[in-house]
Amino acid sequence: MPYSIILHLSGEPSVVGEIEELPKNTDTIITISNPRLRDGKDVHYIEPNVTKVIWPISKVALIEILESAEEENLIGFVRE
């Protein structure tokens, strides 16, 4: 199941993309599919026809995991 994430890189704008599995504590790289900026625009230092990018974990400051539409429907707020 792919995860949608926001990848915060040191000294660079945040990148949104998808990963196949969450990184383990022994991983040294992370592979992102469909990399783009948070507003949907292309990342300026990546060629437009690139579909996957591999970053070293040492460049990553933070990884945010976004909810999928399926998970969002499972848990909702109940208001009485």
C-alpha positions as CSV (number, residue, x, y, z in Angstrom):
1,M,0.0,0.0,0.0
2,P,1.6,3.3,-1.0
3,Y,1.9,6.1,1.5
4,S,1.6,9.7,0.6
5,I,4.2,11.7,2.4
6,I,5.7,15.2,2.8
7,L,9.5,15.0,2.8
8,H,11.2,17.9,4.6
9,L,14.8,18.2,3.2
10,S,17.5,20.3,4.9
11,G,17.7,23.6,3.2
12,E,15.2,22.8,0.5
13,P,11.4,23.3,0.1
14,S,9.2,20.3,1.2
15,V,8.5,17.7,-1.4
16,V,5.3,15.7,-1.6
17,G,5.3,12.2,-3.1
18,E,4.4,8.5,-2.6
19,I,6.5,5.7,-1.1
20,E,5.8,1.9,-1.2
21,E,6.8,1.3,2.4
22,L,7.9,3.3,5.4
23,P,11.6,3.6,5.9
24,K,13.3,1.4,8.5
25,N,15.8,2.6,11.0
26,T,18.6,0.8,9.0
27,D,17.7,2.4,5.6
28,T,20.2,4.9,4.2
29,I,18.0,6.1,1.2
30,I,14.4,6.9,0.5
31,T,12.7,6.5,-2.9
32,I,9.9,8.9,-3.7
33,S,7.5,8.5,-6.6
34,N,5.9,11.4,-8.3
35,P,7.9,14.1,-6.5
36,R,6.3,17.6,-6.5
37,L,6.1,20.7,-4.3
38,R,3.3,21.0,-1.8
39,D,1.4,23.3,-4.3
40,G,1.6,20.7,-7.0
41,K,4.3,22.4,-9.0
42,D,7.5,20.7,-10.3
43,V,10.6,20.7,-8.1
44,H,13.0,23.2,-9.7
45,Y,16.1,20.9,-9.5
46,I,14.4,17.8,-10.8
47,E,13.8,17.2,-14.6
48,P,10.1,17.3,-15.6
49,N,10.0,13.7,-16.9
50,V,11.4,12.1,-13.7
51,T,8.9,9.8,-11.9
52,K,11.1,8.5,-9.0
53,V,13.9,10.2,-7.0
54,I,16.2,8.6,-4.4
55,W,17.4,10.8,-1.5
56,P,19.9,9.9,1.1
57,I,18.2,9.8,4.6
58,S,21.0,12.1,5.9
59,K,19.4,15.0,3.9
60,V,16.0,14.3,5.4
61,A,14.9,16.4,8.4
62,L,11.4,15.1,8.8
63,I,8.9,12.8,7.1
64,E,5.1,13.5,7.5
65,I,2.7,10.7,6.5
66,L,-0.6,11.9,5.1
67,E,-3.9,10.2,5.6
68,S,-5.3,8.3,2.7
69,A,-8.9,8.9,1.6
70,E,-9.8,5.3,2.9
71,E,-8.5,6.1,6.4
72,E,-10.2,9.4,6.5
73,N,-13.6,7.7,5.9
74,L,-13.0,5.1,8.7
75,I,-12.7,7.6,11.5
76,G,-14.9,10.6,11.6
77,F,-16.1,13.1,14.1
78,V,-19.4,12.4,15.9
79,R,-21.3,15.5,16.9
80,E,-24.4,15.2,19.1
